[in-house]
Amino acid sequence: MTAAAHPGTVSLVGAGPGDPELLTLKAARLLASADIVLHDDLVPAAVLAHAERALIINVGKRCGRKNLTQEQIEAMMVEHARRGLSVVRLKSGDPLVFGRAGEEMDALRAAGIPFEVVPGITAAFAAAAAIQRPLTDRRSASSISFSSGHHAPGSALQPASLSGATRVVYMPGHDLHAIAAQLRSDGLSPGLPCVIVSRAAQPDQQILGTTLTDLDRVAPLPAPSILLVGETLAQRQPEAVDSLAECGPAATAAAPPLTLGL
């Protein structure tokens, strides 16, 4: 049975990291049958092209600039679903990873609107694939810690202190000094390799490698970016020592050479 958007329902769909070939089959089918698509600002046109018959509305929020408030987005989902339309709320990456899906599911439940969640490839996995490094490895890292450089005002969220975990920091922003200080205060070794991947899996992807010691000295790459930190990033085959800067779609001539030095 093929996936299709149903009237009066909302589908919270992961658009993946931006490469349309990394969109799931179910996501593509739901987009093709949707009446309304409410999408994040970072979803590229190549992904939106799957929604040939839908009214497409950008409801994205970037760098403090908001087209709509979160409450207005939730009200739109409810309103369109109550009109009997099939609604796709299209989110970058995976809806359940730093995507405010929790707030939107609460709003849909409160309104009695049926919904489903369709996972997508999150930026951490796209970034690891781009640099050809594992996030876990039985020799050095048996866990992964996901944290965000952005969180709700007044919250006290801190990066998890997991010994030996590969750290993944979404949306690190421009304050790499604060993130580096936090990671060092968590007891991470100053020599740990760090990799920043900007616009993972997209044609203008950029990759920068450094160490935790030097993380706060590098210039941030363009948003959206993600920071990976851990021993697994240093593992490579001898023949691949100089290949990392060539990984992924165009990492490209625009990417500075990696400086892991390991």
TORMI-200746 format. One line per 4 residues: number of its first residue (from 1); for each residue x, y, z of N, C-alpha, C. Coordinates in nm, 2 decimals, always signed. Layout:
BEGIN
NUM> X,Y,Z,X,Y,Z,X,Y,Z; ...;
//
This chain:
BEGIN
1> +0.09,-0.12,+0.00,+0.00,+0.00,+0.00,+0.09,+0.12,+0.00; +0.06,+0.21,-0.09,+0.15,+0.33,-0.10,+0.10,+0.44,-0.01; +0.20,+0.52,+0.04,+0.17,+0.62,+0.13,+0.10,+0.74,+0.05; +0.00,+0.80,+0.11,-0.07,+0.91,+0.05,-0.12,+1.00,+0.16;
5> -0.12,+1.13,+0.14,-0.17,+1.22,+0.24,-0.33,+1.21,+0.24; -0.38,+1.20,+0.36,-0.53,+1.18,+0.37,-0.59,+1.31,+0.41; -0.71,+1.34,+0.36,-0.78,+1.46,+0.39,-0.81,+1.47,+0.54; -0.79,+1.59,+0.60,-0.82,+1.62,+0.74,-0.71,+1.57,+0.83;
9> -0.59,+1.53,+0.77,-0.48,+1.49,+0.86,-0.36,+1.57,+0.83; -0.26,+1.57,+0.93,-0.13,+1.63,+0.91,-0.02,+1.53,+0.92; +0.07,+1.54,+0.82,+0.19,+1.46,+0.83,+0.31,+1.54,+0.86; +0.38,+1.51,+0.97,+0.50,+1.58,+1.00,+0.61,+1.50,+0.93;
13> +0.67,+1.56,+0.83,+0.76,+1.49,+0.74,+0.90,+1.54,+0.74; +1.00,+1.45,+0.75,+1.14,+1.49,+0.75,+1.18,+1.50,+0.60; +1.24,+1.62,+0.57,+1.29,+1.65,+0.44,+1.43,+1.60,+0.42; +1.50,+1.55,+0.53,+1.64,+1.51,+0.51,+1.73,+1.64,+0.51;
17> +1.85,+1.62,+0.48,+1.95,+1.73,+0.48,+1.95,+1.82,+0.36; +1.87,+1.79,+0.26,+1.85,+1.88,+0.15,+1.88,+1.82,+0.01; +1.95,+1.71,+0.01,+1.97,+1.64,-0.12,+1.84,+1.57,-0.15; +1.77,+1.60,-0.26,+1.64,+1.53,-0.29,+1.65,+1.38,-0.30;
21> +1.77,+1.33,-0.33,+1.79,+1.18,-0.34,+1.79,+1.12,-0.21; +1.81,+1.20,-0.10,+1.80,+1.14,+0.03,+1.66,+1.15,+0.10; +1.57,+1.20,+0.02,+1.43,+1.20,+0.07,+1.38,+1.06,+0.07; +1.30,+1.02,+0.17,+1.24,+0.89,+0.18,+1.13,+0.87,+0.07;
25> +1.11,+0.75,+0.03,+1.00,+0.72,-0.06,+0.87,+0.77,-0.01; +0.84,+0.74,+0.12,+0.72,+0.78,+0.18,+0.70,+0.93,+0.18; +0.80,+1.00,+0.22,+0.80,+1.15,+0.22,+0.76,+1.20,+0.08; +0.83,+1.14,-0.03,+0.80,+1.18,-0.16,+0.65,+1.16,-0.20;
29> +0.60,+1.04,-0.16,+0.46,+1.01,-0.19,+0.36,+1.11,-0.12; +0.39,+1.13,+0.01,+0.30,+1.23,+0.08,+0.31,+1.37,+0.02; +0.42,+1.41,-0.02,+0.43,+1.54,-0.09,+0.35,+1.54,-0.22; +0.36,+1.44,-0.29,+0.29,+1.43,-0.42,+0.14,+1.44,-0.41;
33> +0.09,+1.39,-0.30,-0.06,+1.38,-0.28,-0.11,+1.49,-0.18; -0.02,+1.58,-0.13,-0.07,+1.68,-0.04,-0.14,+1.79,-0.10; -0.23,+1.85,-0.02,-0.30,+1.97,-0.06,-0.23,+2.10,-0.02; -0.17,+2.09,+0.10,-0.10,+2.21,+0.16,+0.04,+2.15,+0.21;
37> +0.15,+2.23,+0.18,+0.28,+2.20,+0.23,+0.33,+2.32,+0.31; +0.35,+2.31,+0.44,+0.40,+2.41,+0.52,+0.55,+2.37,+0.55; +0.64,+2.45,+0.49,+0.78,+2.40,+0.50,+0.88,+2.49,+0.57; +0.98,+2.44,+0.63,+1.09,+2.51,+0.69,+1.16,+2.59,+0.58;
41> +1.23,+2.70,+0.63,+1.30,+2.79,+0.54,+1.42,+2.71,+0.46; +1.47,+2.61,+0.53,+1.59,+2.55,+0.47,+1.56,+2.44,+0.37; +1.43,+2.40,+0.35,+1.40,+2.30,+0.26,+1.42,+2.35,+0.12; +1.51,+2.29,+0.03,+1.54,+2.34,-0.10,+1.42,+2.32,-0.20;
45> +1.43,+2.39,-0.31,+1.33,+2.38,-0.41,+1.33,+2.24,-0.48; +1.44,+2.17,-0.48,+1.44,+2.04,-0.54,+1.36,+1.94,-0.46; +1.35,+1.96,-0.33,+1.26,+1.87,-0.25,+1.11,+1.92,-0.27; +1.09,+2.05,-0.27,+0.95,+2.10,-0.28,+0.89,+2.06,-0.42;
49> +0.98,+2.03,-0.51,+0.93,+2.00,-0.65,+0.84,+1.87,-0.65; +0.86,+1.79,-0.54,+0.77,+1.67,-0.53,+0.63,+1.70,-0.51; +0.60,+1.82,-0.46,+0.47,+1.86,-0.42,+0.40,+1.94,-0.54; +0.38,+1.87,-0.65,+0.34,+1.93,-0.77,+0.20,+1.99,-0.76;
53> +0.11,+1.94,-0.68,-0.03,+1.98,-0.68,-0.06,+2.06,-0.55; +0.03,+2.08,-0.47,+0.00,+2.15,-0.34,+0.02,+2.30,-0.34; -0.05,+2.36,-0.25,-0.02,+2.50,-0.22,+0.10,+2.50,-0.12; +0.21,+2.56,-0.16,+0.33,+2.56,-0.08,+0.35,+2.69,+0.00;
57> +0.37,+2.68,+0.13,+0.38,+2.80,+0.21,+0.51,+2.79,+0.30; +0.60,+2.89,+0.29,+0.72,+2.89,+0.37,+0.68,+2.95,+0.50; +0.70,+2.87,+0.61,+0.67,+2.91,+0.74,+0.80,+2.91,+0.83; +0.91,+2.92,+0.76,+1.04,+2.90,+0.82,+1.08,+3.02,+0.92;
61> +1.18,+2.98,+1.01,+1.24,+3.08,+1.10,+1.39,+3.06,+1.09; +1.46,+3.17,+1.06,+1.61,+3.16,+1.05,+1.67,+3.28,+1.11; +1.77,+3.25,+1.20,+1.86,+3.36,+1.25,+1.77,+3.47,+1.31; +1.66,+3.43,+1.38,+1.58,+3.53,+1.45,+1.48,+3.59,+1.36;
65> +1.48,+3.57,+1.23,+1.38,+3.62,+1.14,+1.27,+3.52,+1.13; +1.14,+3.57,+1.15,+1.03,+3.48,+1.16,+0.92,+3.53,+1.06; +0.88,+3.44,+0.97,+0.77,+3.47,+0.89,+0.64,+3.46,+0.97; +0.63,+3.36,+1.05,+0.52,+3.33,+1.14,+0.57,+3.29,+1.28;
69> +0.49,+3.31,+1.38,+0.53,+3.25,+1.51,+0.50,+3.10,+1.51; +0.55,+3.03,+1.61,+0.52,+2.89,+1.62,+0.37,+2.87,+1.65; +0.31,+2.95,+1.72,+0.17,+2.94,+1.75,+0.09,+2.96,+1.62; +0.13,+3.05,+1.53,+0.06,+3.07,+1.41,+0.07,+2.95,+1.31;
73> +0.19,+2.89,+1.32,+0.21,+2.77,+1.23,+0.12,+2.66,+1.28; +0.11,+2.64,+1.41,+0.03,+2.53,+1.46,-0.12,+2.56,+1.43; -0.16,+2.69,+1.44,-0.30,+2.72,+1.40,-0.33,+2.69,+1.25; -0.23,+2.72,+1.17,-0.25,+2.69,+1.03,-0.27,+2.54,+1.00;
77> -0.19,+2.46,+1.07,-0.20,+2.32,+1.05,-0.34,+2.27,+1.09; -0.39,+2.32,+1.20,-0.52,+2.28,+1.25,-0.63,+2.33,+1.16; -0.62,+2.46,+1.11,-0.72,+2.52,+1.03,-0.73,+2.44,+0.90; -0.62,+2.41,+0.83,-0.63,+2.35,+0.70,-0.68,+2.20,+0.71;
81> -0.64,+2.13,+0.82,-0.68,+2.00,+0.84,-0.84,+2.00,+0.87; -0.88,+2.09,+0.94,-1.03,+2.10,+0.97,-1.11,+2.13,+0.85; -1.05,+2.19,+0.75,-1.11,+2.21,+0.62,-1.12,+2.09,+0.53; -1.06,+1.98,+0.58,-1.06,+1.86,+0.51,-0.94,+1.84,+0.41;
85> -0.84,+1.92,+0.43,-0.73,+1.92,+0.34,-0.62,+1.83,+0.40; -0.54,+1.77,+0.31,-0.42,+1.69,+0.35,-0.30,+1.79,+0.37; -0.25,+1.79,+0.49,-0.14,+1.89,+0.52,-0.01,+1.81,+0.54; +0.10,+1.86,+0.48,+0.23,+1.81,+0.51,+0.31,+1.93,+0.57;
89> +0.35,+1.90,+0.70,+0.44,+2.00,+0.77,+0.58,+1.94,+0.74; +0.65,+2.01,+0.65,+0.78,+1.96,+0.60,+0.89,+2.02,+0.68; +0.97,+1.94,+0.74,+1.08,+1.99,+0.83,+1.22,+1.94,+0.78; +1.32,+2.03,+0.80,+1.45,+1.99,+0.76,+1.50,+1.87,+0.84;
93> +1.58,+1.79,+0.78,+1.63,+1.67,+0.86,+1.52,+1.58,+0.91; +1.52,+1.55,+1.04,+1.42,+1.46,+1.10,+1.33,+1.55,+1.18; +1.20,+1.53,+1.18,+1.11,+1.61,+1.26,+1.13,+1.61,+1.41; +1.18,+1.49,+1.46,+1.19,+1.47,+1.60,+1.32,+1.51,+1.66;
97> +1.41,+1.57,+1.58,+1.54,+1.61,+1.62,+1.55,+1.76,+1.61; +1.54,+1.83,+1.72,+1.55,+1.98,+1.73,+1.46,+2.04,+1.62; +1.34,+1.99,+1.60,+1.25,+2.05,+1.50,+1.12,+2.10,+1.55; +1.10,+2.12,+1.68,+0.98,+2.17,+1.74,+0.86,+2.08,+1.71;
101> +0.88,+1.95,+1.67,+0.77,+1.86,+1.65,+0.69,+1.83,+1.77; +0.76,+1.83,+1.89,+0.69,+1.81,+2.01,+0.58,+1.91,+2.04; +0.61,+2.04,+2.01,+0.51,+2.14,+2.03,+0.40,+2.12,+1.93; +0.43,+2.09,+1.81,+0.33,+2.08,+1.71,+0.24,+1.95,+1.73;
105> +0.30,+1.84,+1.77,+0.22,+1.73,+1.81,+0.12,+1.76,+1.92; +0.17,+1.83,+2.02,+0.08,+1.87,+2.13,-0.04,+1.95,+2.08; -0.01,+2.04,+1.99,-0.12,+2.13,+1.94,-0.22,+2.05,+1.86; -0.17,+1.95,+1.78,-0.26,+1.87,+1.70,-0.34,+1.78,+1.79;
109> -0.28,+1.72,+1.89,-0.36,+1.64,+1.98,-0.47,+1.72,+2.05; -0.43,+1.84,+2.10,-0.53,+1.92,+2.17,-0.65,+1.96,+2.08; -0.62,+1.97,+1.95,-0.73,+2.00,+1.85,-0.80,+1.88,+1.80; -0.75,+1.76,+1.84,-0.82,+1.64,+1.79,-0.79,+1.61,+1.64;
113> -0.68,+1.66,+1.59,-0.64,+1.64,+1.45,-0.55,+1.51,+1.44; -0.59,+1.41,+1.36,-0.50,+1.30,+1.34,-0.37,+1.34,+1.27; -0.26,+1.27,+1.31,-0.14,+1.31,+1.24,-0.05,+1.18,+1.24; +0.05,+1.19,+1.16,+0.16,+1.09,+1.15,+0.29,+1.16,+1.14;
117> +0.40,+1.08,+1.18,+0.53,+1.14,+1.17,+0.61,+1.05,+1.08; +0.68,+1.11,+0.98,+0.76,+1.04,+0.88,+0.91,+1.08,+0.90; +0.99,+0.99,+0.95,+1.13,+1.03,+0.98,+1.21,+1.07,+0.85; +1.31,+1.15,+0.88,+1.40,+1.19,+0.77,+1.55,+1.17,+0.81;
121> +1.64,+1.18,+0.72,+1.78,+1.17,+0.76,+1.82,+1.30,+0.83; +1.87,+1.28,+0.95,+1.91,+1.40,+1.03,+2.05,+1.45,+0.99; +2.08,+1.57,+1.02,+2.20,+1.63,+0.97,+2.33,+1.56,+1.02; +2.32,+1.51,+1.14,+2.44,+1.44,+1.20,+2.48,+1.32,+1.11;
125> +2.38,+1.25,+1.06,+2.41,+1.13,+0.97,+2.46,+1.17,+0.84; +2.40,+1.28,+0.78,+2.45,+1.33,+0.66,+2.59,+1.39,+0.67; +2.62,+1.45,+0.78,+2.76,+1.51,+0.80,+2.86,+1.40,+0.81; +2.83,+1.30,+0.89,+2.92,+1.18,+0.91,+2.95,+1.11,+0.77;
129> +2.84,+1.10,+0.69,+2.86,+1.04,+0.56,+2.95,+1.12,+0.47; +2.93,+1.26,+0.48,+3.01,+1.35,+0.40,+3.16,+1.34,+0.43; +3.19,+1.32,+0.55,+3.34,+1.31,+0.59,+3.39,+1.17,+0.60; +3.30,+1.08,+0.57,+3.33,+0.93,+0.57,+3.39,+0.89,+0.71;
133> +3.32,+0.93,+0.82,+3.37,+0.89,+0.95,+3.25,+0.82,+1.02; +3.27,+0.72,+1.11,+3.16,+0.67,+1.18,+3.13,+0.76,+1.31; +3.01,+0.76,+1.35,+2.97,+0.82,+1.47,+2.99,+0.73,+1.59; +2.98,+0.60,+1.57,+3.02,+0.51,+1.68,+3.12,+0.41,+1.62;
137> +3.20,+0.36,+1.71,+3.30,+0.26,+1.67,+3.33,+0.18,+1.79; +3.33,+0.05,+1.79,+3.35,-0.04,+1.91,+3.49,-0.01,+1.97; +3.58,+0.04,+1.89,+3.72,+0.07,+1.94,+3.73,+0.20,+2.02; +3.64,+0.29,+2.00,+3.66,+0.42,+2.06,+3.53,+0.49,+2.11;
141> +3.41,+0.46,+2.05,+3.29,+0.54,+2.09,+3.17,+0.45,+2.08; +3.11,+0.42,+2.19,+2.99,+0.33,+2.20,+2.86,+0.41,+2.22; +2.87,+0.54,+2.21,+2.75,+0.62,+2.23,+2.76,+0.76,+2.15; +2.65,+0.82,+2.13,+2.64,+0.95,+2.07,+2.57,+1.05,+2.15;
145> +2.61,+1.17,+2.17,+2.54,+1.27,+2.24,+2.50,+1.38,+2.14; +2.37,+1.40,+2.13,+2.31,+1.51,+2.05,+2.28,+1.63,+2.14; +2.32,+1.75,+2.10,+2.28,+1.87,+2.17,+2.26,+1.98,+2.07; +2.20,+2.09,+2.12,+2.17,+2.20,+2.03,+2.24,+2.33,+2.08;
149> +2.29,+2.41,+1.99,+2.34,+2.54,+2.03,+2.23,+2.64,+2.06; +2.11,+2.60,+2.02,+1.99,+2.69,+2.04,+1.89,+2.62,+2.12; +1.83,+2.68,+2.22,+1.72,+2.62,+2.29,+1.63,+2.73,+2.34; +1.52,+2.69,+2.40,+1.41,+2.78,+2.44,+1.46,+2.88,+2.55;
153> +1.42,+3.00,+2.54,+1.46,+3.10,+2.64,+1.43,+3.05,+2.78; +1.52,+3.06,+2.88,+1.50,+3.02,+3.01,+1.52,+2.88,+3.04; +1.55,+2.79,+2.94,+1.58,+2.65,+2.97,+1.72,+2.64,+3.01; +1.75,+2.53,+3.08,+1.88,+2.51,+3.14,+1.95,+2.39,+3.08;
157> +1.92,+2.37,+2.95,+1.98,+2.25,+2.88,+2.13,+2.26,+2.87; +2.20,+2.16,+2.90,+2.34,+2.15,+2.88,+2.38,+2.03,+2.80; +2.50,+2.03,+2.73,+2.54,+1.91,+2.67,+2.56,+1.80,+2.77; +2.52,+1.68,+2.73,+2.53,+1.56,+2.81,+2.68,+1.53,+2.84;
161> +2.71,+1.49,+2.96,+2.85,+1.45,+2.99,+2.86,+1.30,+2.98; +2.90,+1.25,+2.86,+2.91,+1.11,+2.84,+3.05,+1.08,+2.80; +3.12,+1.00,+2.88,+3.26,+0.97,+2.86,+3.27,+0.89,+2.74; +3.36,+0.93,+2.64,+3.38,+0.85,+2.52,+3.28,+0.86,+2.42;
165> +3.17,+0.94,+2.44,+3.07,+0.96,+2.34,+3.12,+1.05,+2.22; +3.07,+1.03,+2.10,+3.09,+1.12,+2.00,+2.99,+1.23,+2.02; +3.03,+1.36,+2.02,+2.94,+1.47,+2.05,+2.90,+1.53,+1.91; +2.77,+1.56,+1.91,+2.71,+1.62,+1.79,+2.64,+1.74,+1.84;
169> +2.68,+1.86,+1.79,+2.61,+1.98,+1.83,+2.55,+2.04,+1.71; +2.41,+2.04,+1.71,+2.34,+2.11,+1.60,+2.34,+2.26,+1.62; +2.33,+2.33,+1.51,+2.32,+2.48,+1.51,+2.42,+2.54,+1.61; +2.55,+2.51,+1.59,+2.65,+2.57,+1.68,+2.65,+2.72,+1.68;
173> +2.61,+2.78,+1.57,+2.61,+2.93,+1.56,+2.75,+2.98,+1.54; +2.76,+3.11,+1.58,+2.89,+3.17,+1.57,+2.98,+3.17,+1.70; +2.92,+3.13,+1.81,+2.99,+3.14,+1.94,+3.06,+3.01,+1.96; +3.16,+2.97,+1.88,+3.23,+2.85,+1.90,+3.31,+2.85,+2.03;
177> +3.35,+2.97,+2.07,+3.43,+2.98,+2.19,+3.35,+2.92,+2.31; +3.22,+2.96,+2.32,+3.14,+2.91,+2.44,+3.12,+2.76,+2.43; +3.10,+2.71,+2.31,+3.08,+2.56,+2.29,+3.21,+2.49,+2.32; +3.32,+2.54,+2.28,+3.45,+2.48,+2.31,+3.48,+2.48,+2.46;
181> +3.45,+2.59,+2.52,+3.47,+2.60,+2.67,+3.38,+2.50,+2.74; +3.26,+2.48,+2.70,+3.17,+2.39,+2.76,+3.22,+2.24,+2.74; +3.26,+2.21,+2.62,+3.31,+2.07,+2.60,+3.44,+2.04,+2.68; +3.53,+2.14,+2.69,+3.65,+2.12,+2.77,+3.61,+2.11,+2.92;
185> +3.51,+2.19,+2.96,+3.47,+2.18,+3.10,+3.40,+2.04,+3.13; +3.35,+1.98,+3.03,+3.29,+1.84,+3.04,+3.40,+1.74,+3.05; +3.53,+1.78,+3.04,+3.64,+1.69,+3.05,+3.69,+1.63,+2.93; +3.65,+1.68,+2.81,+3.70,+1.63,+2.68,+3.84,+1.67,+2.66;
189> +3.92,+1.58,+2.60,+4.06,+1.61,+2.57,+4.08,+1.72,+2.47; +4.17,+1.81,+2.50,+4.19,+1.92,+2.41,+4.23,+1.88,+2.27; +4.29,+1.76,+2.26,+4.33,+1.71,+2.13,+4.23,+1.64,+2.04; +4.11,+1.63,+2.10,+4.00,+1.56,+2.02,+3.98,+1.63,+1.89;
193> +3.96,+1.55,+1.78,+3.93,+1.61,+1.65,+3.79,+1.66,+1.65; +3.77,+1.77,+1.58,+3.64,+1.83,+1.56,+3.62,+1.86,+1.41; +3.50,+1.84,+1.36,+3.47,+1.87,+1.22,+3.34,+1.95,+1.22; +3.35,+2.06,+1.15,+3.23,+2.14,+1.12,+3.18,+2.11,+0.98;
197> +3.06,+2.08,+0.96,+3.01,+2.06,+0.82,+2.89,+2.16,+0.80; +2.91,+2.24,+0.70,+2.81,+2.34,+0.66,+2.73,+2.28,+0.54; +2.60,+2.29,+0.55,+2.50,+2.25,+0.45,+2.53,+2.11,+0.40; +2.53,+2.02,+0.49,+2.57,+1.88,+0.46,+2.48,+1.82,+0.35;
201> +2.54,+1.75,+0.26,+2.48,+1.68,+0.15,+2.42,+1.77,+0.05; +2.45,+1.90,+0.05,+2.40,+1.99,-0.06,+2.52,+2.03,-0.14; +2.49,+2.08,-0.26,+2.60,+2.12,-0.36,+2.70,+2.21,-0.31; +2.66,+2.30,-0.21,+2.76,+2.40,-0.16,+2.81,+2.36,-0.02;
205> +2.81,+2.23,+0.00,+2.86,+2.18,+0.13,+3.01,+2.23,+0.15; +3.04,+2.26,+0.28,+3.18,+2.29,+0.32,+3.21,+2.21,+0.44; +3.34,+2.18,+0.45,+3.39,+2.10,+0.57,+3.51,+2.16,+0.62; +3.52,+2.17,+0.75,+3.64,+2.23,+0.82,+3.68,+2.14,+0.94;
209> +3.80,+2.09,+0.94,+3.85,+2.01,+1.05,+3.95,+2.08,+1.14; +3.94,+2.05,+1.27,+4.03,+2.12,+1.36,+4.04,+2.03,+1.49; +4.08,+2.08,+1.60,+4.08,+2.01,+1.72,+4.01,+2.09,+1.83; +3.98,+2.03,+1.94,+3.90,+2.11,+2.04,+3.98,+2.22,+2.09;
213> +4.12,+2.21,+2.09,+4.20,+2.32,+2.14,+4.18,+2.44,+2.05; +4.17,+2.42,+1.92,+4.17,+2.53,+1.82,+4.03,+2.56,+1.77; +3.92,+2.49,+1.83,+3.79,+2.51,+1.78,+3.74,+2.66,+1.79; +3.78,+2.73,+1.90,+3.73,+2.86,+1.92,+3.82,+2.96,+1.84;
217> +3.91,+2.91,+1.76,+3.99,+3.00,+1.68,+3.96,+3.00,+1.53; +3.87,+2.91,+1.49,+3.83,+2.90,+1.35,+3.71,+2.99,+1.32; +3.70,+3.03,+1.20,+3.59,+3.11,+1.16,+3.47,+3.02,+1.13; +3.35,+3.05,+1.18,+3.24,+2.96,+1.16,+3.21,+2.95,+1.01;
221> +3.16,+2.83,+0.97,+3.11,+2.82,+0.83,+2.97,+2.86,+0.82; +2.92,+2.88,+0.70,+2.78,+2.93,+0.68,+2.68,+2.84,+0.74; +2.57,+2.89,+0.80,+2.46,+2.82,+0.85,+2.38,+2.76,+0.73; +2.31,+2.65,+0.75,+2.31,+2.57,+0.87,+2.44,+2.48,+0.87;
225> +2.49,+2.46,+0.99,+2.61,+2.38,+1.01,+2.59,+2.29,+1.13; +2.68,+2.19,+1.14,+2.67,+2.10,+1.25,+2.82,+2.07,+1.29; +2.84,+2.05,+1.42,+2.97,+2.02,+1.48,+2.98,+1.88,+1.53; +3.08,+1.81,+1.48,+3.11,+1.67,+1.53,+3.24,+1.67,+1.61;
229> +3.24,+1.60,+1.72,+3.36,+1.60,+1.81,+3.38,+1.46,+1.86; +3.49,+1.40,+1.84,+3.52,+1.27,+1.90,+3.63,+1.19,+1.83; +3.67,+1.09,+1.90,+3.79,+1.01,+1.85,+3.76,+0.94,+1.72; +3.63,+0.91,+1.69,+3.60,+0.83,+1.57,+3.64,+0.92,+1.45;
233> +3.64,+1.05,+1.46,+3.67,+1.14,+1.35,+3.81,+1.13,+1.30; +3.90,+1.07,+1.39,+4.04,+1.06,+1.35,+4.07,+0.93,+1.28; +3.98,+0.84,+1.27,+4.01,+0.71,+1.22,+4.00,+0.71,+1.06; +4.11,+0.67,+1.00,+4.11,+0.67,+0.86,+4.21,+0.57,+0.81;
237> +4.19,+0.52,+0.69,+4.28,+0.43,+0.63,+4.40,+0.51,+0.57; +4.52,+0.46,+0.57,+4.64,+0.54,+0.53,+4.62,+0.60,+0.39; +4.55,+0.53,+0.30,+4.54,+0.58,+0.16,+4.44,+0.70,+0.16; +4.36,+0.72,+0.27,+4.26,+0.82,+0.27,+4.30,+0.95,+0.34;
241> +4.43,+0.96,+0.37,+4.47,+1.07,+0.46,+4.44,+1.21,+0.39; +4.45,+1.22,+0.26,+4.43,+1.35,+0.20,+4.29,+1.36,+0.13; +4.20,+1.26,+0.15,+4.08,+1.25,+0.07,+3.96,+1.32,+0.14; +3.98,+1.36,+0.27,+3.86,+1.41,+0.34,+3.81,+1.53,+0.28;
245> +3.89,+1.62,+0.24,+3.84,+1.75,+0.19,+3.77,+1.73,+0.06; +3.77,+1.61,+0.00,+3.71,+1.59,-0.13,+3.58,+1.52,-0.11; +3.54,+1.49,+0.01,+3.42,+1.41,+0.03,+3.29,+1.49,+0.00; +3.19,+1.42,-0.04,+3.06,+1.48,-0.06,+3.04,+1.56,-0.18;
249> +2.92,+1.61,-0.20,+2.89,+1.69,-0.32,+2.97,+1.82,-0.31; +3.07,+1.84,-0.37,+3.15,+1.96,-0.38,+3.20,+2.01,-0.25; +3.25,+1.93,-0.16,+3.30,+1.98,-0.03,+3.43,+2.04,-0.07; +3.47,+2.03,-0.16,+3.45,+2.11,-0.27,+3.55,+2.21,-0.27;
253> +3.55,+2.27,-0.37,+3.66,+2.37,-0.39,+3.65,+2.47,-0.29; +3.52,+2.50,-0.24,+3.50,+2.61,-0.14,+3.55,+2.57,+0.00; +3.57,+2.44,+0.03,+3.60,+2.40,+0.16,+3.75,+2.42,+0.19; +3.79,+2.48,+0.31,+3.93,+2.48,+0.34,+3.98,+2.35,+0.37;
257> +4.11,+2.32,+0.35,+4.17,+2.19,+0.38,+4.15,+2.15,+0.53; +4.13,+2.03,+0.55,+4.12,+1.98,+0.69,+4.25,+1.99,+0.76; +4.25,+2.02,+0.89,+4.37,+2.03,+0.96,+4.38,+1.95,+1.09; +4.32,+1.82,+1.08,+4.32,+1.74,+1.19,+4.46,+1.70,+1.24;
261> +4.55,+1.68,+1.15,+4.69,+1.65,+1.18,+4.70,+1.53,+1.27; +4.62,+1.43,+1.25,+4.62,+1.31,+1.33,+4.66,+1.19,+1.25;
//
